[in-house]
Amino acid sequence: MSNYKSLFEIPEDIIYLNTAGSGLIPTAIKRWRGERDALFFNTAGDLREQQGAFMNSVKETIANFINAERDQLYASSNFSTALITVLNGLPKDTEFLLLEADYPSLNFPIISRGFKHSFVPLDTQLEQHIYEAVKTRKPQVLALSLVQYISGLQVELTFLQALKQEFPALLIIADGTQYLGAAALDFAQSGIDIFAASGYKWLLSGYGNGFVAVSAYAKEILYRDAKMTALEKMWEGRDLLSLYFEPGHTDTLAHGTLQKSIELLTSLGMPAVERHIQNLTSTAAQEFQKRHLIAPELSLRKQQSPLFNLQIDQAKYPFFLEKGVKCFPRGKGIRIAFHLYNDEQDLERLLKIIDNGKI
């Protein structure tokens, strides 16, 4: 399929480039949400009694999507909740390696809990900085976002694989919220021990859903001192970590939306979706470089994420909104992002607005 935009309801006068803030929900899935709500409101129905089985099917879908084992997958309302659960299960003397200016929802919970930590600079030599820090400082945990929320800088996944092979005791925690959906992930081969993501951005699923995948190695570390006491009959068969990651009820509408979005991406074929996004990203990068709108050193990176921070005065933000460009001020510029519902026409319209506005 080439016309991905037809799967969404986007007014003709809007150029939606704010997926890095919140992605759009496909038209068919919005319709499904209405139908499911109607079933839920039907007092005579049995939808409420199916919550457990339904959530199991959701987690099966997610596990297949990222090539994880079903028993490695836990539902979460968002990335932050999953991360906090992870941190509460680690020894208090755990030492972290973090990236400077990484997503606050990643760094703040670690720092605020008093974990010992150090930083590496966030620049185009990121992988080399991480490697040297791991080798010399010997942290127990590396925690990072796969794609930086301000600059769009993307860590090389092959680097994380190699890093894990050389330092198998290093626990690698990755935030995939700005990554998964624009690109695929093979969790089993990634070298990542704990991968968590919210679904409201590139996974096109709205708010209130997410998940965390936990490797066998990480399972040995988390909540190591917790004791499995006699469980109520209703909890029979649940593993220990599920009692921490999934302690109460789960929003089936929100997670059902995530399941439907993943099923859509799977049916479209992630390789095709990735090609579409990367082709558009590559063209955009060239045009932005011509106009000196992005840092030239970013072009030296092997992989460019579809998230850009255009070096445009943030005072111009209202101007873009007036022109129908959905974007957002971040860092020192204007952040935009391209997803499957964007096309070359969107890029051409954006460039025309920039050129005519003499920005």
BAFI-818724 format. One record per residue (C-alpha): residue number from 1; chain; x, y, z. Coordinates in nm, 3 decimals. Layout:
<nodes>
<node i="NUM" ch="A" X="X" Y="Y" Z="Z"/>
...
</nodes>
This chain:
<nodes>
<node i="1" ch="A" X="0.000" Y="0.000" Z="0.000"/>
<node i="2" ch="A" X="0.137" Y="0.342" Z="-0.093"/>
<node i="3" ch="A" X="-0.135" Y="0.583" Z="0.018"/>
<node i="4" ch="A" X="-0.106" Y="0.541" Z="0.394"/>
<node i="5" ch="A" X="-0.263" Y="0.883" Z="0.447"/>
<node i="6" ch="A" X="-0.600" Y="0.744" Z="0.333"/>
<node i="7" ch="A" X="-0.610" Y="0.537" Z="0.654"/>
<node i="8" ch="A" X="-0.642" Y="0.856" Z="0.859"/>
<node i="9" ch="A" X="-0.876" Y="1.152" Z="0.878"/>
<node i="10" ch="A" X="-0.651" Y="1.451" Z="0.816"/>
<node i="11" ch="A" X="-0.804" Y="1.778" Z="0.694"/>
<node i="12" ch="A" X="-0.653" Y="1.901" Z="0.368"/>
<node i="13" ch="A" X="-0.538" Y="2.226" Z="0.525"/>
<node i="14" ch="A" X="-0.338" Y="2.046" Z="0.796"/>
<node i="15" ch="A" X="0.019" Y="1.915" Z="0.772"/>
<node i="16" ch="A" X="0.045" Y="1.688" Z="1.075"/>
<node i="17" ch="A" X="0.410" Y="1.677" Z="1.184"/>
<node i="18" ch="A" X="0.367" Y="1.632" Z="1.559"/>
<node i="19" ch="A" X="0.383" Y="1.253" Z="1.592"/>
<node i="20" ch="A" X="0.673" Y="1.302" Z="1.834"/>
<node i="21" ch="A" X="0.416" Y="1.470" Z="2.060"/>
<node i="22" ch="A" X="0.113" Y="1.252" Z="1.988"/>
<node i="23" ch="A" X="0.038" Y="1.026" Z="1.694"/>
<node i="24" ch="A" X="-0.290" Y="1.003" Z="1.506"/>
<node i="25" ch="A" X="-0.532" Y="0.712" Z="1.547"/>
<node i="26" ch="A" X="-0.636" Y="0.540" Z="1.221"/>
<node i="27" ch="A" X="-0.996" Y="0.591" Z="1.111"/>
<node i="28" ch="A" X="-1.088" Y="0.222" Z="1.131"/>
<node i="29" ch="A" X="-0.954" Y="0.201" Z="1.486"/>
<node i="30" ch="A" X="-1.149" Y="0.507" Z="1.595"/>
<node i="31" ch="A" X="-1.457" Y="0.329" Z="1.463"/>
<node i="32" ch="A" X="-1.361" Y="0.012" Z="1.653"/>
<node i="33" ch="A" X="-1.328" Y="0.213" Z="1.974"/>
<node i="34" ch="A" X="-1.684" Y="0.338" Z="1.937"/>
<node i="35" ch="A" X="-1.815" Y="-0.011" Z="1.872"/>
<node i="36" ch="A" X="-1.628" Y="-0.155" Z="2.169"/>
<node i="37" ch="A" X="-1.752" Y="0.120" Z="2.398"/>
<node i="38" ch="A" X="-2.108" Y="0.040" Z="2.292"/>
<node i="39" ch="A" X="-2.052" Y="-0.326" Z="2.381"/>
<node i="40" ch="A" X="-1.905" Y="-0.226" Z="2.716"/>
<node i="41" ch="A" X="-2.206" Y="-0.010" Z="2.795"/>
<node i="42" ch="A" X="-2.440" Y="-0.300" Z="2.721"/>
<node i="43" ch="A" X="-2.539" Y="-0.418" Z="3.069"/>
<node i="44" ch="A" X="-2.652" Y="-0.756" Z="2.935"/>
<node i="45" ch="A" X="-2.319" Y="-0.823" Z="2.766"/>
<node i="46" ch="A" X="-2.025" Y="-1.023" Z="2.901"/>
<node i="47" ch="A" X="-1.739" Y="-0.799" Z="2.788"/>
<node i="48" ch="A" X="-1.635" Y="-0.720" Z="3.144"/>
<node i="49" ch="A" X="-1.588" Y="-1.088" Z="3.224"/>
<node i="50" ch="A" X="-1.347" Y="-1.124" Z="2.930"/>
<node i="51" ch="A" X="-1.088" Y="-0.877" Z="3.058"/>
<node i="52" ch="A" X="-0.825" Y="-1.135" Z="3.150"/>
<node i="53" ch="A" X="-0.843" Y="-1.329" Z="2.826"/>
<node i="54" ch="A" X="-0.855" Y="-1.009" Z="2.625"/>
<node i="55" ch="A" X="-0.540" Y="-0.867" Z="2.787"/>
<node i="56" ch="A" X="-0.360" Y="-1.195" Z="2.729"/>
<node i="57" ch="A" X="-0.439" Y="-1.163" Z="2.359"/>
<node i="58" ch="A" X="-0.312" Y="-0.804" Z="2.360"/>
<node i="59" ch="A" X="0.018" Y="-0.908" Z="2.515"/>
<node i="60" ch="A" X="0.049" Y="-1.195" Z="2.268"/>
<node i="61" ch="A" X="0.011" Y="-0.945" Z="1.983"/>
<node i="62" ch="A" X="0.277" Y="-0.713" Z="2.128"/>
<node i="63" ch="A" X="0.517" Y="-0.999" Z="2.196"/>
<node i="64" ch="A" X="0.491" Y="-1.120" Z="1.836"/>
<node i="65" ch="A" X="0.542" Y="-0.765" Z="1.708"/>
<node i="66" ch="A" X="0.876" Y="-0.719" Z="1.887"/>
<node i="67" ch="A" X="0.986" Y="-1.085" Z="1.879"/>
<node i="68" ch="A" X="0.966" Y="-1.137" Z="2.255"/>
<node i="69" ch="A" X="0.841" Y="-1.434" Z="2.452"/>
<node i="70" ch="A" X="0.488" Y="-1.398" Z="2.581"/>
<node i="71" ch="A" X="0.603" Y="-1.440" Z="2.943"/>
<node i="72" ch="A" X="0.847" Y="-1.150" Z="2.899"/>
<node i="73" ch="A" X="0.567" Y="-0.904" Z="2.824"/>
<node i="74" ch="A" X="0.372" Y="-0.692" Z="3.076"/>
<node i="75" ch="A" X="0.105" Y="-0.431" Z="3.011"/>
<node i="76" ch="A" X="0.147" Y="-0.079" Z="3.146"/>
<node i="77" ch="A" X="-0.049" Y="0.243" Z="3.118"/>
<node i="78" ch="A" X="0.265" Y="0.422" Z="2.997"/>
<node i="79" ch="A" X="0.645" Y="0.412" Z="2.987"/>
<node i="80" ch="A" X="0.686" Y="0.609" Z="3.310"/>
<node i="81" ch="A" X="0.480" Y="0.369" Z="3.518"/>
<node i="82" ch="A" X="0.677" Y="0.075" Z="3.382"/>
<node i="83" ch="A" X="1.011" Y="0.243" Z="3.454"/>
<node i="84" ch="A" X="0.916" Y="0.332" Z="3.810"/>
<node i="85" ch="A" X="0.819" Y="-0.031" Z="3.869"/>
<node i="86" ch="A" X="1.159" Y="-0.137" Z="3.737"/>
<node i="87" ch="A" X="1.344" Y="0.110" Z="3.961"/>
<node i="88" ch="A" X="1.153" Y="-0.001" Z="4.269"/>
<node i="89" ch="A" X="1.274" Y="-0.353" Z="4.203"/>
<node i="90" ch="A" X="1.645" Y="-0.272" Z="4.182"/>
<node i="91" ch="A" X="1.892" Y="-0.264" Z="4.474"/>
<node i="92" ch="A" X="1.935" Y="0.087" Z="4.613"/>
<node i="93" ch="A" X="2.310" Y="0.081" Z="4.548"/>
<node i="94" ch="A" X="2.265" Y="0.024" Z="4.174"/>
<node i="95" ch="A" X="2.477" Y="0.261" Z="3.964"/>
<node i="96" ch="A" X="2.338" Y="0.406" Z="3.641"/>
<node i="97" ch="A" X="2.488" Y="0.551" Z="3.326"/>
<node i="98" ch="A" X="2.260" Y="0.814" Z="3.169"/>
<node i="99" ch="A" X="2.264" Y="1.049" Z="2.872"/>
<node i="100" ch="A" X="2.276" Y="1.423" Z="2.927"/>
<node i="101" ch="A" X="1.945" Y="1.593" Z="2.843"/>
<node i="102" ch="A" X="1.767" Y="1.263" Z="2.784"/>
<node i="103" ch="A" X="1.390" Y="1.246" Z="2.827"/>
<node i="104" ch="A" X="1.302" Y="1.378" Z="3.177"/>
<node i="105" ch="A" X="1.060" Y="1.088" Z="3.232"/>
<node i="106" ch="A" X="1.362" Y="0.860" Z="3.203"/>
<node i="107" ch="A" X="1.632" Y="1.049" Z="3.393"/>
<node i="108" ch="A" X="1.429" Y="1.216" Z="3.669"/>
<node i="109" ch="A" X="1.289" Y="0.901" Z="3.838"/>
<node i="110" ch="A" X="1.642" Y="0.759" Z="3.857"/>
<node i="111" ch="A" X="1.803" Y="1.075" Z="3.991"/>
<node i="112" ch="A" X="1.521" Y="1.160" Z="4.232"/>
<node i="113" ch="A" X="1.539" Y="0.816" Z="4.394"/>
<node i="114" ch="A" X="1.898" Y="0.877" Z="4.491"/>
<node i="115" ch="A" X="2.058" Y="0.617" Z="4.265"/>
<node i="116" ch="A" X="2.425" Y="0.680" Z="4.201"/>
<node i="117" ch="A" X="2.460" Y="0.795" Z="3.842"/>
<node i="118" ch="A" X="2.685" Y="0.961" Z="3.588"/>
<node i="119" ch="A" X="2.629" Y="1.108" Z="3.243"/>
<node i="120" ch="A" X="2.775" Y="1.089" Z="2.895"/>
<node i="121" ch="A" X="2.743" Y="1.381" Z="2.653"/>
<node i="122" ch="A" X="2.470" Y="1.368" Z="2.395"/>
<node i="123" ch="A" X="2.641" Y="1.432" Z="2.062"/>
<node i="124" ch="A" X="2.725" Y="1.256" Z="1.737"/>
<node i="125" ch="A" X="2.993" Y="1.045" Z="1.910"/>
<node i="126" ch="A" X="2.732" Y="0.905" Z="2.148"/>
<node i="127" ch="A" X="2.816" Y="0.538" Z="2.104"/>
<node i="128" ch="A" X="3.186" Y="0.596" Z="2.166"/>
<node i="129" ch="A" X="3.108" Y="0.796" Z="2.480"/>
<node i="130" ch="A" X="2.885" Y="0.517" Z="2.610"/>
<node i="131" ch="A" X="3.142" Y="0.248" Z="2.538"/>
<node i="132" ch="A" X="3.424" Y="0.432" Z="2.713"/>
<node i="133" ch="A" X="3.204" Y="0.510" Z="3.014"/>
<node i="134" ch="A" X="3.087" Y="0.151" Z="3.049"/>
<node i="135" ch="A" X="3.444" Y="0.026" Z="3.024"/>
<node i="136" ch="A" X="3.597" Y="0.272" Z="3.271"/>
<node i="137" ch="A" X="3.317" Y="0.359" Z="3.515"/>
<node i="138" ch="A" X="3.163" Y="0.011" Z="3.521"/>
<node i="139" ch="A" X="2.799" Y="0.109" Z="3.583"/>
<node i="140" ch="A" X="2.553" Y="-0.171" Z="3.647"/>
<node i="141" ch="A" X="2.278" Y="-0.017" Z="3.435"/>
<node i="142" ch="A" X="2.269" Y="0.180" Z="3.111"/>
<node i="143" ch="A" X="1.936" Y="0.362" Z="3.072"/>
<node i="144" ch="A" X="1.863" Y="0.560" Z="2.757"/>
<node i="145" ch="A" X="1.605" Y="0.658" Z="2.498"/>
<node i="146" ch="A" X="1.660" Y="0.496" Z="2.159"/>
<node i="147" ch="A" X="1.562" Y="0.825" Z="1.992"/>
<node i="148" ch="A" X="1.623" Y="1.158" Z="2.160"/>
<node i="149" ch="A" X="1.303" Y="1.354" Z="2.201"/>
<node i="150" ch="A" X="1.455" Y="1.696" Z="2.122"/>
<node i="151" ch="A" X="1.716" Y="1.633" Z="1.852"/>
<node i="152" ch="A" X="1.598" Y="1.306" Z="1.700"/>
<node i="153" ch="A" X="1.944" Y="1.154" Z="1.743"/>
<node i="154" ch="A" X="1.904" Y="0.776" Z="1.731"/>
<node i="155" ch="A" X="2.137" Y="0.530" Z="1.899"/>
<node i="156" ch="A" X="2.262" Y="0.251" Z="1.675"/>
<node i="157" ch="A" X="2.093" Y="-0.073" Z="1.777"/>
<node i="158" ch="A" X="2.385" Y="-0.276" Z="1.644"/>
<node i="159" ch="A" X="2.601" Y="-0.091" Z="1.896"/>
<node i="160" ch="A" X="2.376" Y="-0.198" Z="2.184"/>
<node i="161" ch="A" X="2.396" Y="-0.558" Z="2.062"/>
<node i="162" ch="A" X="2.775" Y="-0.546" Z="2.058"/>
<node i="163" ch="A" X="2.787" Y="-0.367" Z="2.393"/>
<node i="164" ch="A" X="2.576" Y="-0.636" Z="2.557"/>
<node i="165" ch="A" X="2.794" Y="-0.909" Z="2.410"/>
<node i="166" ch="A" X="3.109" Y="-0.750" Z="2.550"/>
<node i="167" ch="A" X="2.954" Y="-0.656" Z="2.885"/>
<node i="168" ch="A" X="2.688" Y="-0.923" Z="2.951"/>
<node i="169" ch="A" X="2.643" Y="-0.816" Z="3.316"/>
<node i="170" ch="A" X="2.537" Y="-0.466" Z="3.208"/>
<node i="171" ch="A" X="2.161" Y="-0.420" Z="3.241"/>
<node i="172" ch="A" X="2.037" Y="-0.217" Z="2.944"/>
<node i="173" ch="A" X="1.708" Y="-0.028" Z="2.985"/>
<node i="174" ch="A" X="1.565" Y="0.140" Z="2.675"/>
<node i="175" ch="A" X="1.278" Y="0.379" Z="2.622"/>
<node i="176" ch="A" X="1.132" Y="0.299" Z="2.281"/>
<node i="177" ch="A" X="0.846" Y="0.548" Z="2.281"/>
<node i="178" ch="A" X="1.003" Y="0.765" Z="2.008"/>
<node i="179" ch="A" X="1.123" Y="0.459" Z="1.815"/>
<node i="180" ch="A" X="0.879" Y="0.171" Z="1.792"/>
<node i="181" ch="A" X="0.621" Y="0.213" Z="1.519"/>
<node i="182" ch="A" X="0.851" Y="0.416" Z="1.298"/>
<node i="183" ch="A" X="1.087" Y="0.121" Z="1.305"/>
<node i="184" ch="A" X="1.071" Y="-0.241" Z="1.412"/>
<node i="185" ch="A" X="1.246" Y="-0.406" Z="1.706"/>
<node i="186" ch="A" X="1.374" Y="-0.759" Z="1.750"/>
<node i="187" ch="A" X="1.382" Y="-0.777" Z="2.128"/>
<node i="188" ch="A" X="1.538" Y="-1.122" Z="2.137"/>
<node i="189" ch="A" X="1.839" Y="-1.005" Z="1.935"/>
<node i="190" ch="A" X="1.858" Y="-0.643" Z="2.049"/>
<node i="191" ch="A" X="2.082" Y="-0.677" Z="2.353"/>
<node i="192" ch="A" X="1.825" Y="-0.475" Z="2.547"/>
<node i="193" ch="A" X="1.717" Y="-0.622" Z="2.881"/>
<node i="194" ch="A" X="1.421" Y="-0.397" Z="2.957"/>
<node i="195" ch="A" X="1.235" Y="-0.231" Z="2.672"/>
<node i="196" ch="A" X="0.937" Y="-0.011" Z="2.754"/>
<node i="197" ch="A" X="0.721" Y="0.216" Z="2.544"/>
<node i="198" ch="A" X="0.404" Y="0.422" Z="2.552"/>
<node i="199" ch="A" X="0.166" Y="0.374" Z="2.263"/>
<node i="200" ch="A" X="0.044" Y="0.729" Z="2.204"/>
<node i="201" ch="A" X="0.314" Y="0.843" Z="1.963"/>
<node i="202" ch="A" X="0.449" Y="0.624" Z="1.683"/>
<node i="203" ch="A" X="0.225" Y="0.330" Z="1.775"/>
<node i="204" ch="A" X="-0.082" Y="0.539" Z="1.691"/>
<node i="205" ch="A" X="-0.279" Y="0.421" Z="1.993"/>
<node i="206" ch="A" X="-0.386" Y="0.723" Z="2.196"/>
<node i="207" ch="A" X="-0.330" Y="0.764" Z="2.567"/>
<node i="208" ch="A" X="-0.330" Y="0.516" Z="2.854"/>
<node i="209" ch="A" X="-0.148" Y="0.222" Z="2.700"/>
<node i="210" ch="A" X="0.202" Y="0.085" Z="2.685"/>
<node i="211" ch="A" X="0.409" Y="-0.218" Z="2.775"/>
<node i="212" ch="A" X="0.740" Y="-0.341" Z="2.907"/>
<node i="213" ch="A" X="0.943" Y="-0.640" Z="2.788"/>
<node i="214" ch="A" X="1.182" Y="-0.798" Z="3.039"/>
<node i="215" ch="A" X="1.466" Y="-1.034" Z="2.948"/>
<node i="216" ch="A" X="1.545" Y="-1.351" Z="3.140"/>
<node i="217" ch="A" X="1.857" Y="-1.180" Z="3.279"/>
<node i="218" ch="A" X="1.656" Y="-0.882" Z="3.404"/>
<node i="219" ch="A" X="1.400" Y="-1.112" Z="3.564"/>
<node i="220" ch="A" X="1.678" Y="-1.258" Z="3.778"/>
<node i="221" ch="A" X="1.763" Y="-0.909" Z="3.907"/>
<node i="222" ch="A" X="1.426" Y="-0.739" Z="3.960"/>
<node i="223" ch="A" X="1.263" Y="-0.783" Z="4.301"/>
<node i="224" ch="A" X="1.524" Y="-1.041" Z="4.388"/>
<node i="225" ch="A" X="1.441" Y="-1.032" Z="4.760"/>
<node i="226" ch="A" X="1.064" Y="-1.043" Z="4.718"/>
<node i="227" ch="A" X="0.893" Y="-1.348" Z="4.861"/>
<node i="228" ch="A" X="0.613" Y="-1.536" Z="4.689"/>
<node i="229" ch="A" X="0.371" Y="-1.592" Z="4.974"/>
<node i="230" ch="A" X="0.053" Y="-1.793" Z="4.940"/>
<node i="231" ch="A" X="-0.158" Y="-1.623" Z="4.674"/>
<node i="232" ch="A" X="-0.529" Y="-1.583" Z="4.658"/>
<node i="233" ch="A" X="-0.694" Y="-1.829" Z="4.423"/>
<node i="234" ch="A" X="-0.770" Y="-1.549" Z="4.175"/>
<node i="235" ch="A" X="-0.396" Y="-1.493" Z="4.134"/>
<node i="236" ch="A" X="-0.297" Y="-1.854" Z="4.077"/>
<node i="237" ch="A" X="-0.068" Y="-1.890" Z="3.779"/>
<node i="238" ch="A" X="0.061" Y="-1.534" Z="3.788"/>
<node i="239" ch="A" X="0.435" Y="-1.479" Z="3.804"/>
<node i="240" ch="A" X="0.590" Y="-1.245" Z="4.060"/>
<node i="241" ch="A" X="0.671" Y="-0.960" Z="3.822"/>
<node i="242" ch="A" X="0.315" Y="-0.944" Z="3.693"/>
<node i="243" ch="A" X="0.204" Y="-0.854" Z="4.047"/>
<node i="244" ch="A" X="0.432" Y="-0.549" Z="4.030"/>
<node i="245" ch="A" X="0.389" Y="-0.442" Z="3.667"/>
<node i="246" ch="A" X="0.017" Y="-0.523" Z="3.655"/>
<node i="247" ch="A" X="-0.104" Y="-0.468" Z="4.014"/>
<node i="248" ch="A" X="-0.461" Y="-0.369" Z="3.936"/>
<node i="249" ch="A" X="-0.713" Y="-0.340" Z="3.657"/>
<node i="250" ch="A" X="-0.606" Y="-0.252" Z="3.303"/>
<node i="251" ch="A" X="-0.791" Y="-0.029" Z="3.058"/>
<node i="252" ch="A" X="-0.905" Y="-0.273" Z="2.790"/>
<node i="253" ch="A" X="-1.020" Y="0.003" Z="2.554"/>
<node i="254" ch="A" X="-0.679" Y="0.172" Z="2.564"/>
<node i="255" ch="A" X="-0.484" Y="-0.152" Z="2.528"/>
<node i="256" ch="A" X="-0.727" Y="-0.283" Z="2.269"/>
<node i="257" ch="A" X="-0.644" Y="0.028" Z="2.067"/>
<node i="258" ch="A" X="-0.275" Y="-0.057" Z="2.097"/>
<node i="259" ch="A" X="-0.346" Y="-0.411" Z="1.979"/>
<node i="260" ch="A" X="-0.546" Y="-0.288" Z="1.680"/>
<node i="261" ch="A" X="-0.274" Y="-0.042" Z="1.581"/>
<node i="262" ch="A" X="-0.006" Y="-0.308" Z="1.601"/>
<node i="263" ch="A" X="-0.222" Y="-0.542" Z="1.395"/>
<node i="264" ch="A" X="-0.258" Y="-0.265" Z="1.136"/>
<node i="265" ch="A" X="0.117" Y="-0.200" Z="1.122"/>
<node i="266" ch="A" X="0.176" Y="-0.574" Z="1.092"/>
<node i="267" ch="A" X="-0.074" Y="-0.609" Z="0.809"/>
<node i="268" ch="A" X="0.087" Y="-0.318" Z="0.623"/>
<node i="269" ch="A" X="0.427" Y="-0.476" Z="0.678"/>
<node i="270" ch="A" X="0.680" Y="-0.300" Z="0.897"/>
<node i="271" ch="A" X="0.955" Y="-0.326" Z="0.630"/>
<node i="272" ch="A" X="0.732" Y="-0.130" Z="0.389"/>
<node i="273" ch="A" X="0.635" Y="0.122" Z="0.657"/>
<node i="274" ch="A" X="1.001" Y="0.172" Z="0.750"/>
<node i="275" ch="A" X="1.100" Y="0.223" Z="0.385"/>
<node i="276" ch="A" X="0.828" Y="0.482" Z="0.338"/>
<node i="277" ch="A" X="0.934" Y="0.674" Z="0.649"/>
<node i="278" ch="A" X="1.307" Y="0.647" Z="0.579"/>
<node i="279" ch="A" X="1.273" Y="0.758" Z="0.217"/>
<node i="280" ch="A" X="1.079" Y="1.064" Z="0.327"/>
<node i="281" ch="A" X="1.323" Y="1.125" Z="0.613"/>
<node i="282" ch="A" X="1.623" Y="1.107" Z="0.380"/>
<node i="283" ch="A" X="1.470" Y="1.353" Z="0.134"/>
<node i="284" ch="A" X="1.371" Y="1.587" Z="0.416"/>
<node i="285" ch="A" X="1.720" Y="1.577" Z="0.568"/>
<node i="286" ch="A" X="1.876" Y="1.682" Z="0.237"/>
<node i="287" ch="A" X="1.633" Y="1.972" Z="0.196"/>
<node i="288" ch="A" X="1.679" Y="2.087" Z="0.556"/>
<node i="289" ch="A" X="2.057" Y="2.075" Z="0.518"/>
<node i="290" ch="A" X="2.037" Y="2.293" Z="0.205"/>
<node i="291" ch="A" X="1.852" Y="2.551" Z="0.412"/>
<node i="292" ch="A" X="2.088" Y="2.515" Z="0.711"/>
<node i="293" ch="A" X="1.797" Y="2.412" Z="0.933"/>
<node i="294" ch="A" X="1.962" Y="2.114" Z="1.102"/>
<node i="295" ch="A" X="2.305" Y="2.055" Z="1.248"/>
<node i="296" ch="A" X="2.533" Y="1.937" Z="0.962"/>
<node i="297" ch="A" X="2.703" Y="1.678" Z="1.182"/>
<node i="298" ch="A" X="2.376" Y="1.485" Z="1.212"/>
<node i="299" ch="A" X="2.416" Y="1.391" Z="0.846"/>
<node i="300" ch="A" X="2.723" Y="1.190" Z="0.944"/>
<node i="301" ch="A" X="2.513" Y="0.949" Z="1.148"/>
<node i="302" ch="A" X="2.439" Y="0.608" Z="0.995"/>
<node i="303" ch="A" X="2.073" Y="0.629" Z="1.092"/>
<node i="304" ch="A" X="1.856" Y="0.940" Z="1.091"/>
<node i="305" ch="A" X="1.536" Y="0.915" Z="1.287"/>
<node i="306" ch="A" X="1.223" Y="1.076" Z="1.136"/>
<node i="307" ch="A" X="1.230" Y="1.334" Z="1.415"/>
<node i="308" ch="A" X="1.395" Y="1.669" Z="1.336"/>
<node i="309" ch="A" X="1.463" Y="1.980" Z="1.538"/>
<node i="310" ch="A" X="1.458" Y="2.262" Z="1.285"/>
<node i="311" ch="A" X="1.683" Y="2.548" Z="1.393"/>
<node i="312" ch="A" X="1.407" Y="2.807" Z="1.364"/>
<node i="313" ch="A" X="1.332" Y="3.075" Z="1.622"/>
<node i="314" ch="A" X="1.053" Y="2.947" Z="1.846"/>
<node i="315" ch="A" X="0.884" Y="3.285" Z="1.807"/>
<node i="316" ch="A" X="0.785" Y="3.152" Z="1.463"/>
<node i="317" ch="A" X="0.579" Y="2.872" Z="1.619"/>
<node i="318" ch="A" X="0.245" Y="3.063" Z="1.592"/>
<node i="319" ch="A" X="0.328" Y="3.131" Z="1.226"/>
<node i="320" ch="A" X="0.350" Y="2.759" Z="1.155"/>
<node i="321" ch="A" X="0.024" Y="2.692" Z="1.337"/>
<node i="322" ch="A" X="-0.146" Y="2.962" Z="1.128"/>
<node i="323" ch="A" X="-0.027" Y="2.781" Z="0.817"/>
<node i="324" ch="A" X="-0.174" Y="2.452" Z="0.938"/>
<node i="325" ch="A" X="0.157" Y="2.293" Z="1.036"/>
<node i="326" ch="A" X="0.120" Y="2.084" Z="1.350"/>
<node i="327" ch="A" X="0.460" Y="2.094" Z="1.518"/>
<node i="328" ch="A" X="0.602" Y="2.186" Z="1.859"/>
<node i="329" ch="A" X="0.878" Y="2.406" Z="2.008"/>
<node i="330" ch="A" X="1.148" Y="2.193" Z="2.168"/>
<node i="331" ch="A" X="1.503" Y="2.269" Z="2.269"/>
<node i="332" ch="A" X="1.621" Y="2.569" Z="2.067"/>
<node i="333" ch="A" X="1.402" Y="2.511" Z="1.764"/>
<node i="334" ch="A" X="1.082" Y="2.372" Z="1.618"/>
<node i="335" ch="A" X="1.039" Y="1.995" Z="1.634"/>
<node i="336" ch="A" X="0.874" Y="1.806" Z="1.350"/>
<node i="337" ch="A" X="0.840" Y="1.436" Z="1.275"/>
<node i="338" ch="A" X="0.735" Y="1.224" Z="0.976"/>
<node i="339" ch="A" X="0.522" Y="0.911" Z="1.010"/>
<node i="340" ch="A" X="0.346" Y="0.681" Z="0.764"/>
<node i="341" ch="A" X="0.061" Y="0.929" Z="0.711"/>
<node i="342" ch="A" X="0.305" Y="1.190" Z="0.583"/>
<node i="343" ch="A" X="0.421" Y="1.206" Z="0.222"/>
<node i="344" ch="A" X="0.635" Y="1.412" Z="-0.013"/>
<node i="345" ch="A" X="0.348" Y="1.652" Z="-0.068"/>
<node i="346" ch="A" X="0.356" Y="1.733" Z="0.305"/>
<node i="347" ch="A" X="0.730" Y="1.796" Z="0.281"/>
<node i="348" ch="A" X="0.691" Y="2.015" Z="-0.027"/>
<node i="349" ch="A" X="0.419" Y="2.220" Z="0.142"/>
<node i="350" ch="A" X="0.635" Y="2.262" Z="0.454"/>
<node i="351" ch="A" X="0.936" Y="2.373" Z="0.249"/>
<node i="352" ch="A" X="0.722" Y="2.622" Z="0.058"/>
<node i="353" ch="A" X="0.594" Y="2.768" Z="0.385"/>
<node i="354" ch="A" X="0.951" Y="2.797" Z="0.514"/>
<node i="355" ch="A" X="1.083" Y="2.950" Z="0.191"/>
<node i="356" ch="A" X="0.796" Y="3.193" Z="0.141"/>
<node i="357" ch="A" X="0.814" Y="3.294" Z="0.504"/>
<node i="358" ch="A" X="1.185" Y="3.365" Z="0.457"/>
<node i="359" ch="A" X="1.267" Y="3.166" Z="0.767"/>
</nodes>
